Amino acid sequence: MKQFKLNAMALAAAQIAFMAGAAHAQTADAGNATTATVVVTGQRASLENAQKIKQNSDEIVDSIVAADIGKLPDKSVTEVLQRVVGVTIDRTMSRSDPEHYSVEGSGVSIRGLSWVRSELNGRDSFSANGGRSLNFEDVPPELMAGVDIYKNPSAEQIEGGIGGLVNLRTALPFDFKGRKVALSASTTYSELKGGKWSPSASILLSDRWKTGIGEVGVLVDFAHSESGTRTDGFQVEPYYPRSNIVDGRTVWIPKGAQWRTLNFNRERQGLYGALQWKKDANLRSHVTFFKSKYDMQWDENAIFAASNPYNFQVAPGATWGANGQFLTGTFSSPQDGGIDYGADTRVASRKSDTTDISWNVEWRVGDSWTFTSDLQRIKAKSNGFDSTVATAVKMPTQTLDLTGDRPNLIFNDAQRAHLANPGNYYWNFTQEHLDQSESESKALKLDAKYTFENPVLRDVRFGVRFTKRDATTELSNPDYHWAAVTAPWMGSSISKLAYLSDPRFAGNTYLGTFDNFFNGKANVPSVVFPNVSVATGFPQSYAALHEYYQILCREAAANAGTTPNCAPWTPAAFGGNPSGINEQEEKTKAFYTQLRFGWDDLKMPIDGNIGVRYVKTDMNANGYTVFNNTSAVVNPPQTLSGVPIPNIPAYSAGQNYENSYSNVLPSLNLRLKARDDLQFRFALARAISRPDFSQLQGYTTLSQSTDTTTTVFPDRPSNTNVNSVSQTGEGKGNPMLKPIKSDQLDLTGEWYFGKSSSITLAMFHKRLKDIIVNQTYQYAIPDVNGRMYNFNVTAPVNGASGRATGFEVAYQQYFDKLPGAWAGLGVQANYTYVDSNTKLSTSTFTAYCTGGNNVANVNLNQNGCDTNGQSFGDLPLQYLSKNAYNLALLYDYGKWSARAAWSWRSKNLQGVNVNGTRGGDGTDTNPNSATPGATNIGWALPTWADDYGQLDASVSYQFNERMQIVVDGSNLTDSKYKQLMQQGIGMMGRAWFVSGPRYSAKLNYSF
């Protein structure tokens, strides 16, 4: 941080010195032109400004412009983006863990593709998350002047976004005619969470002065916000096939159902400053400083089914669906002494910040030449802690009704009393995860523009860009370190379980009552959970819990008269462990040239640009390779025969990977103006998206094993015959990955029949190749004689192609011709359709699944496998909804302004092998299997987000030119977010989440 402060001071000092030196060098003032952007306020004015940007842009772009400083129309940048045609947002905190709902949304996709690049004021920007883009929910929307979404690139734009580019814009002092002060204060209330309101505030100060060295402007903008929300959820476990429940029929039963509550709290701060100077119309410069800080914590109470589904019994009277799926009935598990459930207390926290310091200089030489330099340094860091501690209980029975719009869990008084009694619980497990990431980038961009005096040629632009980015991510090892305290499967190694009824193990728990669950629409039993302090007290609290195992283990040994062999608990390694560290260095060199042209004298004028961008990327990854040799060892006089075993000694060693590639990215953008209010566009381009840094980790584990048969002879030494030698491996990443590529075509029609009224249609087609998937590639290492052997390593590879094709239509209009106050009515509507497919370069599909649930099982990871061992396949691109639309009713008249906005998207694939819907106990139903009926098959269900829509609304009143009050409501329909799990019996309900409505009141004051 000190270094950043010094850099900021240095750039500011350089700016001041530059201003003074330039002023001294100039002998005449060229008129002191001070024309600035005219700031207009109001919802309607922001739509007009956004429409102008779209209409006049050289590229295909959609924009959202703040109605005034700090007045983007939603509480987060992510929520703002979902209003744009072609843009959808996720509703989970993490794409790899869809079990946790995000109230304000998370990942952004454009036209169904998640490869989206982010910018701040036209410069690259990112969070320290192992990826390449910003977490938009980390950025204070109060600091934004607008957001632009580019959907097809031009050569002068920075490469890296196949889906599209999101550019966040902040204000500069010269955007205002003179002094500008804007203040806002708001507070938000979550109906489901209840309790205190969450405050937010922002202040902007900006002014400009004419001085002896030219005109100087200074702007400072600060924002602080707090957010508190709650999410309640029901979950149903995956369904398993059972042939011994109903005579003569295979039926499918879930492993149980459960419930959870998550409380989320976030504090977000943003600071932005700008120093701007211009001598005259020919020379100007500005320095900007942007810092966004994010401090988040959530805690969760959740109960999880943990029984053996093959031991379940179903009471008479159960009902079944047409495909044999369980609908209603009562479960029991007498063989296990009850239905096993874990009661988890989980706490997760994250602190992250991104700091951006940039300096821009623009020099116009004569009437033809303009030179621009841009220097940027950005640093992002993040650290997280995730801790789960759990008790466990055996539930005698569970009665379920799965026929409604959410699960109905039915309990009698005896069952509720059983679950509320601490004496029925024992200490179950702990799980910790730690991570820290840091990424730094330095970029220099030099551009030149030559303006022609020509009826056709407008200008030619060319430039270079150099970047150096370093990224280091460190994870605990094991990543999520699960360790049992006591569990039934430990058998005789412990004398009994660590029940809370034993005074030695009592305490450190509380009764979670799930008050106002589902906004009072559901009533679930109270459960005994570990105290939050046990989860946050890592590692001391963990060590205390695992001492319970030591006590019981020593006790069991004493009872048996044996020597204790009680393995102690050790925390996950964190710090200096090669298997947890991912170090990347990336350098890029780019050159572009772009020609802008136009035929204005045609009956239907045509203009546009054509260009090409060349970029060379050099990657360097510090990695580690581990080789384990478990081949058969035969000691004389025994003999060895069969397949020769390569002599490769076991080793662990650091390794450096170098990867270099170049890309040529042409682009063409054309616009035909049929009339002043009607135009058509044609765009053709090639784009790339580089792999995320998390996919480039160079840690590889190799192993060599043998399959042998040993024959014992009565009169001579035994012989071991080597039937086969297996050489396999697993990579956490692949440093040799290339970028994903896309050739894309866009056609649009745009009719602007009013200042804020338009109808636009866009059709697009993206043909993708080198999509990154987990498959097998060959990794060569030598034996003691130098002979190379290829190991089949499963890791990310450029192994698929695909396409995304669709169209967008958008309409907005104010009905000015209506009488009186009705003239304030307006409407916004847009719809997006996207169709996609993917094709693996090497097919991994087999009709039946084999093996376990691990990285090496490529069929399972690519195609998904059901709990009966059958593969799915034919899955679309992830996170892509075929249909999405927004509909908003607007009102602007006099001092009143209002908006009611509905956003909806259809179901989309969230993942194939994600947390909660995977396991290793599937039933082997392959008729050709050597072990039919075994329950040892790895399975992973495709998990989908179901159709989801949400209504938000706002009303504002402008007291005078300076003061305004705004009242907002989010999720006024109290929508349920539903997840689905794909099984052979259909799309089954997996989870139902509610977060309830949120209300806020905001006061704006500006002058």
Beta strands, then each sheet from edge to edge (+ up, - down):
strand 1: 61-65
strand 2: 87-89
strand 3: 92-94
strand 4: 97-101
strand 5: 108-110
strand 6: 116-120
strand 7: 123-124
strand 8: 146-150
strand 9: 164-169
strand 10: 180-190
strand 11: 198-211
strand 12: 214-236
strand 13: 239-246
strand 14: 249-254
strand 15: 257-280
strand 16: 283-305
strand 17: 313-314
strand 18: 319-320
strand 19: 326-332
strand 20: 339-365
strand 21: 369-395
strand 22: 397-401
strand 23: 408-410
strand 24: 425-451
strand 25: 457-475
strand 26: 481-484
strand 27: 509-512
strand 28: 527-530
strand 29: 581-599
strand 30: 606-630
strand 31: 639-642
strand 32: 651-675
strand 33: 678-689
strand 34: 699-711
strand 35: 719-731
strand 36: 740-754
strand 37: 757-782
strand 38: 788-814
strand 39: 825-840
strand 40: 883-893
strand 41: 896-905
strand 42: 908-911
strand 43: 918-922
strand 44: 937-940
strand 45: 943-945
strand 46: 948-958
strand 47: 963-970
strand 48: 977-983
strand 49: 986-994
strand 50: 998-1006
sheet 1: 1+ 8- 9+ 6+ 7-
sheet 2: 2+ 5-
sheet 3: 3+ 4-
sheet 4: 26+ 24- 21+ 20- 16+ 15- 12+ 11- 10+ 50- 47+ 46- 41+ 40- 39+ 38- 35- 31-
sheet 5: 26+ 24- 21+ 20- 16+ 15- 12+ 11- 10+ 50- 47+ 46- 41+ 40- 39+ 38- 35- 34+
sheet 6: 26+ 24- 21+ 20- 16+ 15- 12+ 49- 48+ 45- 42+
sheet 7: 13+ 14-
sheet 8: 17+ 19- 18+
sheet 9: 17+ 19- 22+ 23-
sheet 10: 26+ 24- 25+ 29- 30+ 32- 33+ 36- 37+
sheet 11: 27+ 28-
sheet 12: 43+ 44-
end
